[in-house]
Structures are given as structure tokens and as C-alpha cells.
Amino acid sequence: MFRADSRSAIVAACVFAAACAGQPHGAATRVIIPRGASFAQAADSLARTGLIGSPKLFRLYGRFSGGDRNIKPGTYLLKHGTPWKDIVSALNGGRGLVNTITIPEGYTLLQITPLLARTLKVPVDSVQAAVRDTALLARLDIPSPTLEGYVFPDTYAFPVGTTARQAVREMVYSFERRWNPEWDSSIQDLKINRNDLVTMASIVEKEARLPEERPVIAAVYYNRLRRGMRLQADPTVQYALGHHVGRVLYKDLAVESPYNTYLHKGLPPGPVASPGVASLAAAANPANVPYLYFVATRDGHHEFRMTLDEHTSAIRQVRAASPKKKTAPRMVALASTTSRTAIKPTSRTASKIPVKTVSKTVSKPTGTAKATGTAKSTGTAVKSPAKKLTTGTSSTKKRSSSRTTTTSR
């Protein structure tokens, strides 16, 4: 009996000694304690992340200390080397709990704001105020009134109690950490500024479906800028509308906004979404190709062409390959570059699309189709070729009298 009691006392002393040893160090590790999880299951989760060495001894400590009876579920941020007593205390008191949020690439502030408000459990207007942080706008030299494009898409773990301003600042800091210094050299070569590059990257983010096509799509847009052609990018129209739409219709192309690249030359005033690293890299290093147009197919890849006639032929081929009674894939007519010559992205000269030049005599197809000078697709819609339309730039586009559907990403 004495030996058994002594053995238990020794074990207990060792366990408690281990519980009090250690010094927190390094970056915090995220561990998830599911709702309804037992202390034993929590111990296993902690062991998998390396926060504790022996789940069996940790369970014994929880039993001896009484800390195994009231753990709170959630996502915790804990550092390696944290004493067991502090870990159990955190699990019992909910300290170290974090709110996790994932911002997908291509999201706009219109989508991010309510998502962040729900995650942090704060009012929406507090997030709206945070994304207009004048200190951050000034530090990043952003000419736009919001941080659109600079709230970096990633997964974040914010401790409970984090304010909207603190969260937004961390997301902007993430953008700065991901910025490649080599892109600064690209900006000089392209003769643009960082806001222009982020803006181009945001358009590429919304257009591209295949990673390898990002630099080519960027090149197409740069080439159109060099030639004085309008970008005619559907993502900018969607942004100009001020609300999410599944399809950009022909009537939408007339929305008056500096972001509408069907009406205004040059890049829009700022980004139209949050680009990821791949799109930023593509905008900084566009492909060395001569394309001016592209059309998206049902499987997501794009057919790139140099001339309008070639582009029109590609459109016909894409439409012919599409199943009947299905919405034809969208088309995009755009341009690319063969060299990094000077770009004039700041031109905002407005020129209305001469709607009257679009023929209304062409019969409408069974699917919806919007006639535009450019066309792009997510693989579910196609812009149909059409009547000749002079846009007032050096380029001459063709538009169909039928509508072209444009699906949002």
C-alpha cells in the first residue's frame, strides 16, 4: 500500500513538474478544439501540433488538477513551450481563442466587409471605416478612397476581441510582406506605379482560370493600353455597377463610372478586387506575346489572337464547340505586349460607346448574349460576334446586337 501510494505521489509530482516547466517561444500555433470534444481528444489535438509531448501525461495532469472538466471549444493560438498549467487554463477560460477567416483571391471589399464583420462580431460600419484608414492609404500612396486590392487574400486567425481596424491593418501588412521587391523594378520598366500594377493584377485575377494564362492575359491588356485601345474588361464593369451580378449585360456597358473600361481609356482608378501573389507576379512580368484579343472556352482556357478577324473566327469555333441549347462561352477581345515600352495607364478620357452604331436587326440567339468589343468567359458564356462598331479609339471593334452573358467568378 505504501509503495503504491509512493508511486502515485511520484507520478503526480512528475506530472505537475512537467506542467509548470517550459517557456513559450516562437510563433503561435493554431489548434482547433471541436465542439463537444473531450479533454482526451483535446490532448490528442495538442499533441498533433507539437504543443505537448505526451497526451497520456497531459490527461493525467488534467485529471489531477481538475482542469479536464470545463474546456471551451474553438480555435486557439498557443506557443510551443507553454507550460501545461497555462494551456489548461487557456482551454478552461477561453484565452487564446481566435476567430479564423479566409479571404479568397478575387474578393472585393463588398464581399470582404460583411464576412469580416461576422467573423469579428463587430458592426459592418466599423469595418467600412477601417478600410478607409487614411493612415494606411497615405503610407501605401493609394489614390482611391478605400483599401480595395490591398486587403490581402489569405487565411487569418484573429484573437477574440480584435477590432476591425486591427484586423484590416494586419491584412494590409500581409500585402506588404508578400510584395516582392523585384516588382519595383518591373514597375520602373513598365513605367507605371504600384497602384497601376495592383489594378492590373486585380483584373487578371478576375479573368484568369488557368495559372499559366495569367501572364498572357496581363500582356493582352498591356498591349491594348500601348495601342490606345480601351481595355473593355468585364470585371471593371461588374465593379462599376456597385453590386454583384452573375452576368454582365449589354445595357451594363453604359454604366457611367471611371471604372467602366468600355467607356474610359486606360486603367481604372484602382483595383477591382484583391489579387493574390500569382496575379501580382503576372502583372509585374507579362508574357512577351503579341496578342490583342482572347476568347474563353467552356473548359476555362482562353484562345488568344492577334487580329480581329482571327478573333472573330475563334469566337465562331468556340460557339460551334459549345453544346446546343446551352449559354455560349463568353468572349474577350484584348491585347498583349512584345516589349516593356511606356504605358499610359492614367488616361481617363471618356468616350461614350455609340450605341446607335450597333445593329438591332440581327436575330437574338436562344441563349443570352451581350455584344461588346471584348469578350471573356468563365467557361459558361460567350460573347457573339457582331456588327461593326467604331469606339473612337485607334481600334475598330465588332459587337453583336444580341446580349452576351458574363458570369462572375
C-alpha positions in Angstrom: 0.0 0.0 0.0 2.8 2.3 1.0 4.7 1.6 -2.3 1.5 2.2 -4.3 0.9 5.5 -2.6 4.5 6.5 -3.1 4.4 5.6 -6.7 1.3 7.7 -7.3 2.8 10.6 -5.4 6.0 10.4 -7.5 4.0 10.2 -10.7 1.8 13.2 -9.6 4.9 15.2 -8.7 6.5 14.5 -12.1 3.3 15.4 -13.9 3.0 18.6 -12.0 6.6 19.4 -12.5 6.2 18.9 -16.3 3.1 21.1 -16.2 5.0 24.0 -14.7 8.1 23.7 -16.8 8.7 25.3 -20.2 8.9 28.8 -21.6 6.7 30.0 -24.5 8.7 30.7 -27.7 8.4 31.1 -31.4 5.3 31.8 -33.5 2.0 30.8 -32.2 0.5 27.5 -33.4 -3.2 27.1 -34.2 -5.0 24.3 -32.6 -8.7 23.5 -33.0 -10.8 22.1 -30.2 -14.0 20.8 -31.8 -17.4 21.5 -30.1 -18.2 18.5 -27.8 -14.6 17.3 -27.7 -13.4 15.6 -24.5 -10.3 16.5 -22.7 -8.6 13.4 -24.1 -9.5 14.5 -27.6 -8.1 17.9 -26.9 -4.9 16.4 -25.6 -4.6 14.4 -28.9 -5.1 17.7 -30.9 -2.4 19.4 -28.8 0.0 16.5 -29.3 -0.5 16.5 -33.1 0.6 20.1 -33.3 3.6 19.5 -31.0 2.3 21.7 -28.2 2.6 18.9 -25.7 4.8 15.8 -25.7 2.8 13.1 -24.0 -1.0 13.2 -24.3 -1.3 10.5 -21.7 0.6 12.5 -19.0 -1.3 15.6 -20.1 -4.6 13.8 -19.5 -3.3 12.7 -16.0 -2.5 16.3 -15.2 -5.9 17.4 -16.3 -7.5 14.8 -14.1 -5.3 15.7 -11.0 -5.8 19.4 -11.5 -9.5 19.2 -12.3 -8.9 21.1 -15.5 -10.4 18.4 -17.6 -14.0 19.2 -16.7 -14.6 22.6 -18.4 -12.7 23.1 -21.7 -14.1 25.5 -24.2 -14.2 24.6 -27.9 -12.8 26.9 -30.6 -9.6 27.8 -32.4 -6.7 28.6 -30.2 -3.3 30.2 -30.8 -0.7 28.8 -28.4 3.1 28.9 -28.5 5.4 25.9 -28.2 6.9 25.6 -24.7 3.8 26.9 -23.0 3.5 25.2 -19.5 0.7 22.7 -19.3 -0.9 24.6 -16.5 -1.2 27.7 -18.8 -2.6 25.5 -21.7 -5.2 24.0 -19.4 -6.0 27.5 -18.0 -6.4 28.8 -21.6 -8.7 25.9 -22.5 -10.8 26.5 -19.4 -11.0 30.2 -19.7 -11.2 30.5 -23.5 -8.0 32.6 -23.5 -6.1 32.3 -26.8 -9.3 31.7 -28.7 -9.2 33.1 -32.2 -11.6 33.8 -35.0 -10.5 32.4 -38.3 -11.3 33.9 -41.6 -10.4 33.0 -45.1 -10.4 35.7 -47.8 -10.4 34.1 -51.3 -8.4 35.6 -54.1 -10.5 37.9 -56.2 -12.9 39.0 -53.4 -13.8 42.7 -53.3 -14.4 44.8 -50.3 -18.1 44.5 -50.9 -17.7 40.8 -50.2 -15.0 41.1 -47.5 -16.7 43.6 -45.3 -19.7 41.6 -44.2 -17.6 38.5 -43.9 -15.1 40.2 -41.6 -17.8 41.8 -39.6 -19.4 38.4 -38.9 -16.1 36.8 -38.0 -15.1 39.5 -35.6 -18.6 40.0 -34.4 -18.4 43.8 -34.9 -20.7 46.2 -36.8 -20.4 46.4 -40.5 -19.9 50.1 -40.4 -16.8 49.6 -38.2 -15.2 47.6 -41.0 -16.3 50.1 -43.6 -14.5 52.8 -41.6 -11.4 50.6 -41.2 -11.0 50.1 -44.9 -10.9 53.8 -45.3 -8.0 54.2 -42.8 -6.3 57.4 -44.0 -3.0 56.5 -42.4 -2.8 53.2 -44.4 -3.9 55.0 -47.6 -1.2 57.6 -47.2 1.5 55.0 -46.3 0.8 52.9 -49.4 0.2 56.0 -51.6 -3.3 54.8 -52.6 -5.2 57.4 -54.6 -8.5 55.7 -54.1 -10.7 56.3 -51.0 -10.5 52.7 -49.8 -8.0 49.9 -49.4 -9.6 47.9 -52.3 -7.0 45.5 -53.6 -4.6 45.8 -50.7 -6.6 43.6 -48.2 -4.5 40.6 -49.0 -6.4 37.3 -49.6 -5.3 34.7 -47.1 -6.4 32.8 -44.0 -6.2 34.8 -40.8 -6.6 33.9 -37.1 -7.6 37.0 -35.1 -7.7 36.7 -31.3 -11.1 37.2 -29.8 -11.6 40.9 -29.2 -9.7 42.0 -32.3 -11.2 45.2 -33.6 -12.0 45.9 -37.3 -9.2 48.4 -37.6 -6.6 45.9 -36.1 -7.8 43.2 -38.4 -7.7 45.3 -41.6 -4.2 46.6 -40.7 -3.0 43.0 -40.3 -4.4 42.1 -43.7 -2.8 45.1 -45.3 0.5 44.3 -43.6 0.2 40.8 -45.1 0.1 42.5 -48.5 3.3 44.4 -47.8 5.0 41.3 -46.6 4.1 39.4 -49.8 5.2 42.2 -52.0 8.3 41.1 -54.0 11.0 43.8 -54.2 11.7 42.7 -57.7 8.3 44.0 -58.7 9.6 47.5 -58.0 12.0 47.1 -60.9 9.2 45.9 -63.1 7.2 49.0 -62.3 10.0 51.1 -63.5 10.4 49.1 -66.7 6.7 49.3 -67.4 6.6 53.0 -66.5 3.6 52.6 -64.1 3.2 52.9 -60.4 2.4 50.3 -57.8 -1.3 51.2 -57.7 -1.4 50.6 -61.5 0.2 47.2 -61.1 -2.2 46.1 -58.3 -5.1 47.3 -60.5 -3.9 45.3 -63.5 -3.3 42.3 -61.2 -6.9 42.6 -59.9 -8.3 42.4 -63.4 -6.1 39.4 -64.2 -7.3 37.8 -61.0 -10.9 38.1 -62.1 -10.2 37.0 -65.7 -7.8 34.0 -65.4 -8.9 30.5 -64.8 -5.6 28.7 -65.6 -2.5 29.8 -63.7 -0.3 29.6 -66.8 -2.5 32.1 -68.6 -2.2 34.9 -66.1 1.0 36.5 -67.7 -0.6 36.2 -71.2 -3.8 37.9 -70.1 -1.8 40.6 -68.5 0.2 41.0 -71.7 -3.0 41.4 -73.7 -4.2 44.2 -71.5 -0.9 46.0 -71.6 -0.8 45.7 -75.4 -4.2 47.3 -75.6 -3.0 50.2 -73.4 0.0 50.8 -75.6 -2.1 50.9 -78.7 -4.6 53.4 -77.2 -7.4 50.8 -77.2 -9.9 50.5 -74.4 -9.4 47.6 -72.1 -13.1 46.6 -72.3 -12.7 44.3 -69.3 -15.9 42.9 -67.9 -14.6 42.8 -64.3 -14.3 46.6 -64.4 -18.0 46.8 -65.4 -19.1 44.5 -62.7 -17.2 46.7 -60.2 -18.6 49.9 -61.7 -22.2 48.5 -61.1 -21.5 48.6 -57.4 -23.1 45.3 -56.7 -22.5 41.7 -57.6 -24.0 40.4 -60.9 -23.8 36.9 -62.3 -23.7 38.2 -65.9 -22.7 41.5 -67.4 -25.4 42.5 -69.9 -25.1 44.8 -72.9 -27.0 47.5 -71.0 -24.5 47.3 -68.2 -21.7 48.5 -70.5 -23.2 52.0 -70.5 -22.9 52.5 -66.7 -21.2 55.8 -66.1 -18.2 55.2 -63.8 -14.4 55.9 -64.1 -14.1 52.1 -63.5 -16.0 51.3 -66.7 -13.2 50.5 -69.2 -15.8 50.2 -72.0 -16.3 54.0 -71.8 -12.9 55.2 -70.5 -9.4 54.7 -71.8 -6.6 53.5 -69.6 -6.7 51.5 -66.3 -9.5 52.2 -63.9 -8.6 54.5 -60.9 -7.8 51.5 -58.7 -8.1 47.7 -58.1 -11.4 46.0 -58.7 -10.6 43.0 -56.4 -7.9 41.6 -54.1 -5.3 39.9 -56.2 -3.1 37.0 -55.0 0.6 36.6 -55.4 0.3 34.8 -58.8 -1.7 37.6 -60.3 0.6 40.3 -58.9 3.6 38.4 -60.4 1.8 38.2 -63.7 1.1 41.9 -63.8 4.7 42.6 -63.0 6.0 40.1 -65.6 3.6 40.0 -68.5 4.3 37.4 -71.2 6.2 38.5 -74.3 3.4 37.8 -76.8 1.7 40.0 -79.5 -1.9 39.1 -78.8 -4.7 41.7 -78.7 -7.8 39.5 -78.2 -8.8 36.4 -76.3 -12.0 34.3 -76.0 -12.7 31.9 -73.1 -13.9 28.4 -73.7 -16.1 26.1 -71.7 -13.2 24.3 -70.1 -11.8 27.6 -68.8 -8.8 28.1 -71.1 -8.6 31.1 -73.5 -7.9 31.3 -77.2 -5.6 34.2 -77.9 -5.4 36.0 -81.2 -3.6 39.0 -82.8 -6.2 40.3 -85.2 -9.9 41.0 -85.1 -10.6 38.6 -88.0 -8.7 35.8 -86.2 -10.6 36.6 -83.0 -13.9 36.5 -84.8 -13.0 33.1 -86.2 -12.0 31.9 -82.8 -15.3 33.0 -81.4 -17.2 31.0 -84.1 -15.1 27.9 -83.2 -15.8 28.3 -79.5 -19.5 28.7 -80.1 -19.6 25.8 -82.5 -18.0 23.6 -79.9 -20.5 24.6 -77.3 -23.4 22.2 -76.7 -26.6 23.3 -78.2 -29.3 25.0 -76.1 -26.5 26.0 -73.7 -25.4 29.5 -72.9 -22.4 30.1 -75.2 -19.0 30.8 -73.6 -18.0 34.4 -73.2 -15.5 36.1 -75.5 -12.9 38.6 -74.6 -11.1 40.8 -77.1 -7.9 42.1 -75.6 -4.3 42.9 -76.2 -0.7 41.8 -75.3 2.8 43.1 -75.4 6.1 42.3 -77.0 8.2 44.7 -75.1 8.0 46.8 -71.9 7.6 50.2 -73.6 5.9 53.1 -71.8 2.3 52.6 -70.8 -0.1 55.4 -70.3 -2.4 54.0 -67.6 -3.6 57.2 -66.2 -5.6 58.4 -69.1 -9.2 58.7 -68.1 -10.6 60.4 -71.3 -14.2 59.4 -71.5 -15.8 58.4 -74.8 -19.3 57.1 -74.9 -20.0 53.9 -76.8 -22.0 54.9 -79.8 -25.0 52.7 -79.1 -26.7 53.7 -82.3 -24.0 52.1 -84.3 -24.9 48.7 -83.0 -27.3 46.9 -85.4 -30.5 45.8 -83.8 -31.6 43.7 -86.8 -29.6 40.6 -86.0 -31.9 37.9 -84.6 -31.2 37.0 -81.0 -29.8 33.6 -80.2 -31.5 31.2 -77.9 -29.0 32.0 -75.2 -28.4 35.4 -73.8 -25.6 37.3 -75.4 -24.1 40.7 -74.9 -22.4 42.5 -77.8 -19.2 44.1 -76.8 -15.8 44.9 -78.3 -14.2 42.5 -75.9 -15.2 39.2 -74.6 -14.1 36.9 -71.9 -15.5 33.9 -70.2 -15.6 31.7 -67.2 -16.4 28.9 -69.5 -20.2 29.3 -69.3 -21.0 32.1 -71.7 -19.7 33.6 -74.9 -19.9 37.0 -76.5 -21.2 36.7 -80.0 -19.5 38.4 -83.0 -21.5 41.2 -84.5 -21.9 44.5 -86.3 -19.0 46.9 -86.8 -18.6 49.5 -84.1 -16.1 52.3 -84.0 -15.3 53.1 -80.4 -13.4 56.3 -81.0 -10.0 54.8 -80.4 -7.5 53.6 -82.9 -9.1 50.2 -82.8 -12.3 49.1 -84.5 -14.4 46.5 -82.6 -17.4 44.4 -83.6 -20.5 44.0 -81.5 -23.5 41.8 -81.9 -26.9 43.1 -81.3 -27.6 40.2 -79.1 -26.6 40.2 -75.4 -23.5 38.4 -74.2 -23.6 36.8 -70.8 -20.8 37.2 -68.5 -20.5 35.1 -65.4 -18.9 36.4 -62.3 -16.1 34.4 -60.7 
